[in-house]
Amino acid sequence: MSVDPSSRVAGRTPPGGGESPRRRATGRASRGAATSAVEVRRSARRSRTVSAYREGDRTIVLIPARMSEAEERRWVGVMLDKLAAQENKRILGDGELAERAERLSTQYLDGRARPASVRWVTNQNTRWGSCTPAEGSIRLSHRLQGMPEYVVDYVLVHELAHLLVPGHGPRFWRLLEAYPRTERARGYLEGVVAAERLPRPPYGEGEGGEGGGDGRDRGDDVGPAAGPAPDNG
């Protein structure tokens, strides 16, 4: 698969492509079901896209030569997660999503957060999730579908915590500390947002409309209005 940091997610890029990459093994384990070595290949001819694919027991990540070490580390993580999501892709139905939220509440919030409803929505394009505490309802953006399970779980825990604590003050973030993959999930979502915010090439395909609401009064959400929470453009 390949990602254009100045555009959007594209299809898988086949190995090779006439490049003469500079190779470096990172030794980092993959984030899929099995672990494997990760090899980063830098190429001066690759000016825009970042690609990744499995090759035997290795994961190959192709990046532009101009990328800094920090950008490399971030993009390797993003691409490993995207590969894992593709390989383990299974969309939960609303019923399964509600059951998952109940389990997460029991595991990380002592079962205190009890949503009345948990469902996917297709009109939240500027936030990952939202909730209405007065109604006990939680809504997750359909854009999370296919992302790694720990990312979906983080957004669920985030919204569950808002049923107990409004806003994003210290008490709220103390609740989130119970979920061990909070920082990793936030980093993944920030990487997705960063890729979407970079300038797009003239020939890139745009996305119509901004969306961002279901016409209902929200309490708290994971999105641009959520303070330090991961935002989504």
Secondary structure as UniProt FT lines:
FT   STRAND          2..3
FT   TURN            5..6
FT   TURN            17..18
FT   STRAND          22..25
FT   STRAND          37..43
FT   TURN            44..45
FT   STRAND          50..55
FT   TURN            56..57
FT   STRAND          58..64
FT   TURN            65..66
FT   HELIX           69..87
FT   HELIX           94..108
FT   TURN            110..111
FT   STRAND          117..121
FT   STRAND          129..132
FT   TURN            133..136
FT   STRAND          137..141
FT   HELIX           142..144
FT   TURN            145..146
FT   HELIX           149..164
FT   HELIX           170..176
FT   TURN            177..178
FT   TURN            180..181
FT   HELIX           182..197
FT   TURN            202..203
FT   STRAND          220..222
FT   TURN            224..225
FT   TURN            227..228
//
